[in-house]
Amino acid sequence: MTRGVSPERTEQRIVRGSLQFRVVSSGTPSSVSRPPIVLVHGIGMSHRYLTRLHDVLAADGTVFSIDLPGYGGMPKPDHDVDVAEMAAELASVLNSLDIAPAVLVGHSMGAQWVVEAACQSPGSVAGVVVIGPVSDDRHRSFPAQASVLALDTLGESPITNAIVFTDYIRCGVPYYLAQVRHMLTYPIEQRVGDLAAPLLIIRGEHDPIAGLSWCRRLAARAGEAAVVMIPGGHHVAHRTAPKAVASAIVAHIGVPAAV
């Protein structure tokens, strides 16, 4: 396949009890030996804001973008789902796809789900990447999170903000608030220390949600970790600078980036 041309995406749904997952996949035969990459959105979001990163990575390998239950128009679960349960079911979905070991990439609250999934199923994970990980311990309350989220919107592009807000509407306030409660209490700074796989932390240079000192503290807690800054980026750096983020991910994996 010609480099630079977005590969065709396919979509399927996978059901785990009352939890339904959407899996969007695409890829091309890789010129290098690269494990599959799995992209996981943040709270309130869907695979839509991951599309640019998905397509860049899929130019030289296989990529899966996952919509979790209750997000992106997927049915809401019939019970409260905390981080540990969501991560366990996510790992089960990945195992059903027969793609292990894979590199898990999570943005914002997605960082919590992929870290927890990697801790629960270490044999299925080749690497973990977190982009703008939450929750920064400097503002671990709902008012503080709302404040930095509002600040971040001032730096994001109008199109990015439009995608974010419409996905929030699709998620709905009750489900969002229920998930925020889990987001604010999940001890990611402890769980990264339990990772068997290497950890890469990516943040936009101007991200007010995941501060630099917070990201460095997370890296210090992990056994093997690195922090990469995306110049000029904000919280949704993977959409505004998908090539830079993709390059950091493939470097973390240990293979050359697609040209």
Beta strands, then each sheet from edge to edge (+ up, - down):
strand 1: 10-16
strand 2: 19-27
strand 3: 37-40
strand 4: 62-67
strand 5: 102-107
strand 6: 125-131
strand 7: 199-204
strand 8: 225-230
sheet 1: 1+ 2- 4+ 3+ 5+ 6+ 7+ 8+
end
